[in-house]
């Protein structure tokens, strides 16, 4: 009944998972703040906040942020809470991204599940030559409090890349879906060369395309410190490893993979679907990442790369690379 009432108030009912704002409440509690009062003032006490996977109306989270501003005088959410927005702290798909086999897969997971934490959020990955962009935008109407969701998303994006590439990593550009620039000193040092653009249609950052092929974290790497060990704990990771071992001018067919896996074709396809992928997507991702890797080695000619990736001719490889990056392989290599 309660959710129904909110639906009547707002035909475009947007929800936020408790995961999305829990870090702020946790931080405030640790600092001794009376979060119960803030929750009640924003009407969030009407919902179960104990379950991080539960949902509440986005409008009430915006109200919560306004209450934090009004009651505690906290206007700079990035400066106050940025450290608490870490990918591995977000249950389910956040963990999937953190332990994805590589940055490209992590971005694809984020895009596929872009409405999990914020039902009003949309994400996209855009590659243009040597620069790539990961960005999100909110489809609901701007209102008081929403800007702080956008600002904390900036912290999450930056912290995700720094989780892999180190605390000093900086993007080329930072875009903000708001007409004002928050105080970014904590995230972007003043001496940084990062370009900041405000009043944009999305919030995102640009980075070197070559990073897409880099592995993300995995439990083995995190425990042992070794980035050379890659656990083969999924069918898709095993398929990709076999692609790495392929020495033929043609890639094995899906029928061959199902055969060596001792699975029927239908079972093989269903098993990949349970991992939220399919054979064509694995091939596409593998070729893209290997192309980025081979292009860094200037001793390998474009024709040889196309052969290693099992394209029937160079033109087909060049066409695929343009589709991935919007540029020619030679142009991409010249910018490395």
C-alpha positions as CSV (number, residue, x, y, z in Angstrom):
1,X,0.0,0.0,0.0
2,X,2.8,2.4,0.9
3,X,4.6,1.9,-2.4
4,X,1.3,2.2,-4.3
5,X,0.7,5.6,-2.7
6,X,4.1,6.8,-3.8
7,X,3.3,5.5,-7.3
8,X,0.2,7.6,-7.4
9,X,2.2,10.7,-6.4
10,X,4.8,10.0,-9.1
11,X,4.0,8.1,-12.3
12,X,7.7,7.7,-12.9
13,X,8.5,6.2,-9.6
14,X,12.3,5.9,-9.2
15,X,14.0,3.8,-6.5
16,X,17.4,3.7,-4.8
17,X,18.8,0.6,-3.3
18,X,19.9,1.0,0.3
19,X,23.4,0.1,-1.0
20,X,23.4,3.5,-2.7
21,X,23.3,5.7,0.4
22,X,24.2,3.3,3.2
23,X,27.9,4.4,3.2
24,X,26.8,8.0,4.2
25,X,24.6,6.7,7.1
26,X,27.4,4.4,8.3
27,X,29.9,7.2,8.3
28,X,27.6,9.6,10.2
29,X,26.8,6.9,12.8
30,X,30.5,6.3,13.4
31,X,30.9,10.1,13.9
32,X,28.2,10.0,16.6
33,X,25.5,11.7,14.5
34,X,21.8,11.1,15.3
35,X,21.0,9.3,12.1
36,X,17.6,8.2,13.4
37,X,16.4,11.8,13.4
38,X,17.6,12.4,9.8
39,X,15.9,9.2,8.7
40,X,12.6,10.2,10.3
41,X,12.7,13.7,8.9
42,X,13.2,12.3,5.4
43,X,10.4,9.7,5.9
44,X,12.9,6.9,5.3
45,X,11.9,5.4,8.6
46,X,8.8,4.0,6.8
47,X,11.1,1.5,5.0
48,X,13.4,-1.3,6.0
49,X,17.0,0.1,5.9
50,X,18.6,-3.0,7.5
51,X,18.7,-4.9,4.2
52,X,21.3,-3.3,1.8
53,X,19.5,-4.8,-1.1
54,X,16.1,-3.3,-0.3
55,X,14.7,-0.3,-2.2
56,X,13.3,3.1,-1.2
57,X,11.9,6.0,-3.2
58,X,14.6,8.1,-4.7
59,X,12.8,11.2,-3.6
60,X,13.2,10.3,0.0
61,X,16.9,9.8,-0.4
62,X,17.1,13.3,-1.9
63,X,15.2,14.5,1.2
64,X,17.7,12.7,3.4
65,X,20.6,14.5,1.7
66,X,18.8,17.8,2.1
67,X,18.3,17.0,5.8
68,X,22.0,16.3,6.1
69,X,22.8,19.7,4.6
70,X,20.3,21.5,6.8
71,X,20.9,19.7,10.1
72,X,24.6,19.0,9.9
73,X,25.8,21.8,7.6
74,X,27.4,19.3,5.3
75,X,27.3,20.8,1.8
76,X,30.3,19.1,0.2
77,X,29.4,15.4,0.0
78,X,32.5,14.6,-2.1
79,X,34.8,16.0,0.6
80,X,32.9,14.4,3.4
81,X,32.0,11.0,2.1
82,X,34.1,10.1,-1.0
83,X,36.3,7.6,0.9
84,X,33.2,5.5,1.7
85,X,32.1,5.0,-1.9
86,X,34.1,1.9,-2.9
87,X,33.1,-0.7,-5.5
88,X,33.7,-3.7,-3.4
89,X,31.4,-2.3,-0.7
90,X,28.4,-2.6,-3.1
91,X,26.9,-6.0,-2.8
92,X,26.1,-8.2,-5.8
93,X,27.1,-6.5,-9.1
94,X,29.6,-4.2,-7.4
95,X,31.5,-7.2,-6.3
96,X,31.1,-8.7,-9.8
97,X,32.8,-5.6,-11.2
98,X,35.6,-5.6,-8.7
99,X,36.5,-9.2,-9.4
100,X,35.8,-9.1,-13.2
101,X,38.5,-10.5,-15.4
102,X,39.3,-7.1,-16.9
103,X,38.2,-3.5,-17.0
104,X,36.2,-3.9,-20.2
105,X,34.1,-6.7,-18.6
106,X,33.7,-4.6,-15.4
107,X,32.3,-1.7,-17.5
108,X,30.0,-4.1,-19.4
109,X,28.7,-5.5,-16.1
110,X,28.1,-2.0,-14.8
111,X,26.1,-1.1,-18.0
112,X,24.1,-4.3,-18.0
113,X,23.0,-3.7,-14.4
114,X,22.9,0.1,-14.5
115,X,19.4,0.2,-13.0
116,X,20.2,-2.1,-10.0
117,X,21.2,0.6,-7.4
118,X,19.5,3.6,-9.0
119,X,16.5,2.7,-11.2
120,X,16.8,6.2,-12.7
121,X,20.4,5.8,-13.8
122,X,21.7,4.8,-17.2
123,X,25.4,4.0,-18.0
124,X,27.4,3.8,-21.2
125,X,30.9,3.1,-22.4
126,X,32.1,5.1,-25.4
127,X,35.5,4.5,-27.1
128,X,37.0,7.0,-29.5
129,X,40.5,6.0,-30.5
130,X,43.0,6.0,-27.6
131,X,40.4,7.6,-25.3
132,X,37.5,5.8,-23.7
133,X,34.7,7.2,-21.5
134,X,32.5,5.5,-18.9
135,X,29.6,7.7,-17.9
136,X,26.2,7.7,-16.3
137,X,23.2,10.0,-16.4
138,X,20.0,10.3,-14.4
139,X,16.7,10.4,-16.3
140,X,14.5,11.9,-13.6
141,X,13.9,15.6,-13.3
142,X,16.6,17.6,-11.3
143,X,15.5,18.4,-7.8
144,X,17.1,19.4,-4.5
145,X,19.3,16.7,-3.2
146,X,19.8,14.8,-6.4
147,X,23.1,16.6,-7.1
148,X,24.6,14.8,-4.1
149,X,23.8,11.4,-5.7
150,X,25.7,12.7,-8.8
151,X,28.6,13.9,-6.7
152,X,29.0,10.6,-4.8
153,X,28.9,8.8,-8.2
154,X,31.9,10.8,-9.2
155,X,33.7,9.5,-6.1
156,X,32.6,5.9,-6.9
157,X,33.9,6.1,-10.5
158,X,37.3,7.5,-9.5
159,X,37.7,5.1,-6.6
160,X,36.9,2.2,-8.9
161,X,39.8,3.1,-11.2
162,X,42.1,3.8,-8.3
163,X,41.2,0.4,-6.8
164,X,43.1,-1.0,-9.8
165,X,45.5,1.6,-10.9
166,X,46.6,3.3,-7.7
167,X,45.6,6.3,-5.6
168,X,47.4,8.8,-7.8
169,X,45.5,7.7,-11.0
170,X,43.7,10.7,-12.7
171,X,41.3,10.8,-15.6
172,X,41.9,12.9,-18.7
173,X,38.5,14.6,-18.4
174,X,35.7,14.7,-15.8
175,X,32.1,15.5,-16.8
176,X,29.4,16.5,-14.3
177,X,25.7,16.4,-14.8
178,X,25.1,19.5,-12.8
179,X,25.6,23.2,-13.3
180,X,28.0,23.7,-10.4
181,X,31.4,22.2,-9.6
182,X,31.6,20.7,-6.2
183,X,34.9,21.0,-4.2
184,X,36.9,18.3,-5.9
185,X,40.2,18.9,-4.1
186,X,40.0,15.6,-2.2
187,X,39.6,13.7,-5.5
188,X,41.3,15.8,-8.1
189,X,44.5,17.6,-6.9
190,X,44.7,21.2,-8.0
191,X,48.0,20.4,-9.9
192,X,46.2,17.7,-11.8
193,X,45.8,18.1,-15.6
194,X,42.3,16.7,-15.5
195,X,39.8,18.8,-17.4
196,X,36.5,19.4,-15.6
197,X,33.3,20.1,-17.5
198,X,30.1,21.1,-15.7
199,X,26.5,21.4,-16.9
200,X,26.8,18.2,-19.0
201,X,24.2,15.7,-20.0
202,X,26.0,13.0,-18.1
203,X,28.6,12.4,-15.4
204,X,31.7,10.5,-16.4
205,X,35.4,10.3,-17.0
206,X,37.8,9.6,-19.8
207,X,40.8,7.3,-19.7
208,X,43.3,5.5,-21.9
209,X,41.6,2.9,-24.0
210,X,44.5,0.4,-23.4
211,X,43.3,0.1,-19.7
212,X,40.3,-1.8,-20.9
213,X,42.4,-5.0,-21.3
214,X,43.9,-4.8,-17.8
215,X,42.7,-7.3,-15.2
216,X,40.6,-6.1,-12.3
217,X,41.1,-7.5,-8.8
218,X,40.5,-11.2,-8.0
219,X,40.6,-13.0,-4.7
220,X,43.9,-14.7,-5.6
221,X,45.6,-11.5,-6.6
222,X,44.3,-9.7,-3.5
223,X,45.6,-12.4,-1.1
224,X,48.9,-13.2,-2.7
225,X,49.8,-10.0,-4.4
226,X,50.4,-11.8,-7.6
227,X,48.8,-10.4,-10.7
228,X,50.0,-13.3,-12.8
229,X,47.6,-15.9,-11.4
230,X,44.2,-15.9,-13.1
231,X,41.7,-18.4,-11.6
232,X,39.7,-20.3,-14.1
233,X,36.5,-20.5,-12.0
234,X,33.9,-19.8,-14.7
235,X,33.1,-21.4,-18.1
236,X,33.6,-18.1,-19.9
237,X,37.1,-17.7,-18.4
238,X,38.0,-21.2,-19.5
239,X,36.8,-20.5,-23.0
240,X,38.9,-17.3,-23.1
241,X,41.9,-19.2,-22.0
242,X,41.5,-21.7,-24.8
243,X,41.2,-18.9,-27.2
244,X,44.6,-17.7,-26.0
245,X,46.0,-21.1,-26.7
246,X,44.6,-21.4,-30.2
247,X,47.2,-21.7,-32.9
248,X,45.0,-22.0,-36.0
249,X,44.0,-19.5,-38.5
250,X,40.3,-20.0,-37.6
251,X,38.8,-19.9,-34.2
252,X,37.1,-23.1,-32.9
253,X,33.4,-23.0,-33.3
254,X,30.9,-23.1,-30.5
255,X,30.2,-26.7,-31.4
256,X,33.9,-27.6,-30.9
257,X,33.9,-25.8,-27.5
258,X,30.7,-27.7,-26.4
259,X,32.3,-30.9,-27.6
260,X,35.5,-30.5,-25.6
261,X,33.5,-29.4,-22.6
262,X,31.5,-32.6,-22.7
263,X,28.3,-30.6,-22.9
264,X,25.5,-30.5,-25.4
265,X,25.4,-27.3,-27.4
266,X,22.2,-26.3,-25.5
267,X,23.8,-26.9,-22.1
268,X,26.9,-25.1,-23.1
269,X,24.9,-22.0,-24.2
270,X,22.7,-22.1,-21.1
271,X,25.8,-22.3,-18.9
272,X,27.3,-19.2,-20.5
273,X,23.9,-17.5,-20.2
274,X,24.0,-18.2,-16.4
275,X,27.2,-16.2,-16.4
276,X,25.5,-13.3,-18.2
277,X,27.4,-13.8,-21.4
278,X,27.3,-15.8,-24.7
279,X,29.9,-17.3,-27.1
280,X,29.8,-14.4,-29.5
281,X,30.3,-11.8,-26.8
282,X,33.3,-13.8,-25.4
283,X,34.9,-13.9,-28.9
284,X,34.2,-10.2,-29.4
285,X,35.7,-9.2,-26.1
286,X,38.7,-11.5,-26.5
287,X,39.5,-10.0,-29.9
288,X,39.2,-6.5,-28.7
289,X,41.5,-7.0,-25.7
290,X,44.1,-8.9,-27.6
291,X,44.0,-6.3,-30.4
292,X,44.9,-3.6,-27.8
293,X,47.6,-5.8,-26.4
294,X,49.2,-6.6,-29.8
295,X,49.0,-3.0,-31.0
296,X,51.3,-2.0,-28.1
297,X,54.0,-4.1,-29.7
298,X,55.1,-2.2,-32.7
299,X,57.0,-5.2,-34.1
300,X,53.7,-6.9,-34.9
301,X,52.3,-5.8,-38.2
302,X,48.6,-5.1,-38.6
303,X,48.3,-8.0,-41.0
304,X,49.8,-10.4,-38.4
305,X,47.4,-9.1,-35.7
306,X,44.5,-9.8,-38.0
307,X,45.8,-13.3,-38.5
308,X,46.4,-13.9,-34.8
309,X,42.9,-12.9,-34.1
310,X,41.7,-15.3,-36.9
311,X,40.2,-12.7,-39.2
312,X,39.9,-13.8,-42.8
313,X,41.5,-10.6,-44.0
314,X,42.9,-7.3,-42.8
315,X,39.9,-5.4,-43.9
316,X,37.6,-7.4,-41.6
317,X,39.9,-6.7,-38.6
318,X,40.1,-3.0,-39.4
319,X,36.3,-2.8,-39.7
320,X,36.0,-4.5,-36.3
321,X,38.5,-2.2,-34.7
322,X,36.7,0.8,-36.0
323,X,33.5,-0.5,-34.5
324,X,35.2,-0.9,-31.1
325,X,37.2,2.3,-31.0
326,X,35.9,4.6,-33.8
327,X,39.4,4.7,-35.3
328,X,41.9,2.8,-37.5
329,X,44.4,0.4,-35.8
330,X,47.4,2.3,-37.2
331,X,46.0,5.6,-35.9
332,X,45.4,4.1,-32.5
333,X,49.0,2.8,-32.4
334,X,50.5,6.1,-33.5
335,X,48.9,7.7,-30.4
336,X,50.3,5.3,-27.9
